[in-house]
């Protein structure tokens, strides 16, 4: 079996968490109303399905289609302002040289992925790309189904593989897949506290060091 390195997208490969800040709350207040938006609170790592479920559980009558339409109305502006994470392409080059197969597992729908992939120098080396929004049968994070499926597609041993995540839901999903899970803190919004990862990194250079150290152990 091979070894894999699987990236989350938002907040990891691209600093879209900060990119959403000027757009998400005004959009949600328009779609959900100010009171419900305040009740929903932090949306980091939720994805559209979990956000919809949370709003409904809190009493909203919104439909999933209205949530999707709302986000799609601002997604072009978000990704236009969201920079790639510094060092991502260099990290991918090093991982490929170390013999890793690369994958991507994200809660975001494919049309959001399409905003980011063309900007990645290593896009053609991503051998497994999974949108959980488009593959709901795999379950949404913290369920590990997306990572388990990526490991299967890559024919990779979880014990020899890594996941890079920023949200606690994603960290839990990576851990449950059996892969060594790194919490990436470089793009976190202020006050968000990560928990549960096997290791933590502030830069992509830190990620390289963690992988190298783990492989030597």
N, C-alpha and C positions, 0 to 999 in steps of 0.2 A: 504493500500500500504506500501511497505517497504522503507527503506532509503538506498542509494547507495553511494559508494565512487569509482570514476572511475579514473584510472591512465592513463596518456600518458606513452609511453615507453621510447623513446630516449630522453636523457637529463633529465629524471625524475627518472625512475627506474634504468637506467644504464647510465653511463657517456660516452655515445657514441659520443656526440658532440666533446669532446676532442679526443676521439678515432679516429674520422675521420680525424683530422687535418693533420697527416703525409701522409695520403693516398688519400684523396678526390681531392685536387687540382691537383696533378700529374696525377691522373686518368682522370679528366675532361679535362685537357690540352691535353691528349692523344686522348680523344674521341671527344671533341669539338674544340680543338685548343686553343692556349693561348689567342688570342684576344677575342674569344667568351666567354671563361671562365672568363676573366676579366669583360666583359660586364654583364654576369649573376650575378656576385658578390656574396653576402651572400646567402647561401642556407638553413639557419637555419629554420627548420619547414616546408620547401617546400614540401617534399615528391617527389617521382619520377615523378608523373603526372604533378605537378605544375612546376617542374624544366624543364621538356620537353616542356610544353606550353610556359614558359618564353624564353627558348632558341629559339624556333621556331618563337616567336613574335619578337625576336631580329635579325632574319634573318638566323638562322641555318637551314640546311637541314637534320639534324640528325633525325633518327627514334626513336620511343619509345623503340623498341627492343634494339637498340644500347646503349641507356641510361641504360636500365636494365642490359644488359650484362656487361657494364663497372662497374657498382656498384657491381654486383655479383662477379666480378673478384677480388675484394678486401675485400668483406664483412667478410670473415672468419678471415682475419688479424685484421680488425677493432674490432670485438667483442671479439677476443682473448685478445686484449689489453685494452678493456673497462671494468672497474670495476663496480660492482653493487653500487648504491648509498648507502652510509653508513646510516643505520637506517631504510632502506626500510622494511626489514622483521619485525622489532620491531613495526613499524607503522602499518603494516597490522595486526599483532596480536592484537594490541590495538583496531583497527577499528572493527575487528571481535567480540571482547569482548564487544564493544559498540553497537553491533547489526547491523552493516553495511553489506550489500552485496557488493562484490568487482567486479569490471570490469576493462577492459583494452581496450582503443581505440587508435589506432596508424595509421599513414600514411604508416608505413613500411609493406612490404609484409610478408606473413606467414613464408617464409623460414628465414627471419631475426628474426621474433618473436621466432622461434624455437631455435635460438642461446641463447636467454635470459631466456625463461620460465623454462628450467630445473634447472637454477641456483637460482630460487626464492623458498624460503621455503614455501611460501603460494600459489604456483601455482595451487594446487588443489582447492583452495578457490575462484579462479577467475571464476565466473559463467557466464560472458559474455566477450568474446575476439573477437574484431573486427579489422580486417585489412582493412583499407579504400582502399588500393591498390588492394585488392582482392574483395572489395565490392564497386565499383565505383558508383553504383546507389545511394549510400547514400550521395555522394558528398564529396569533399575534404575540409579539414579545410581551411578557416574559416567557411564553411558551417557546421551547427550543426547536420547533419543527423546521423553521427556515434554515437554521445552522446545521441541523442534522441532514436536511436535504442537500445543502451545499457540500457538506463533507461526502455525502454519497456520490453526488455528481463528479466530484474531484477525486473519488476513490481514495480518500485520505483517512488516515488513522487519527481519531480525535486526540489521543494521547500525545501525538507528535505535532499537533496543530494549534493555531492561535486564532483568537477573535479580538478585534479592536473595537471597543464600544465607548460611548460617552454617557448614555442614560442608564439609570439603575435597572430599568426594565430590560434594556439590551444586555447589560452585564449579567443579569439573572439568566437570560436566554442563552448567552454564550457559555456560562458555567454549566448549565443543565445539559448542554450538548456534549460535554466531556472535554472540550478544548480549554487550553490555558487562556484565560480572559484578562485582557489589559484594559483598564479604565483610562481613557484619554481625557485629560483635563484642560487641554490647551484652548478649547473654544467654549468652555462652559459659561453660561450666564451667571452673573453675580448671585451668590447665596445658594447655588445648587450644590448639594453635597453628595458625592459619589460614595457608594458602599458596595461591598461584596466582591470586588475584583480580586484576582490573584496578584496583580501588580498595578501600579499607576504610573502614568507618564504625562509630562507637561509639553513635550515636543516629540516630533517624529524621530529625532535623534535618540531620545530616551527609549523609544520603542525598539530601535535597532539594538541598543545595549541590552535591553531586557531579553530579547529573543536570543542574542548571542550568549548571554549568561545562562539562560535556561537550556540551550542546546548543549552547553558544556557540562551541565550538571549530571 
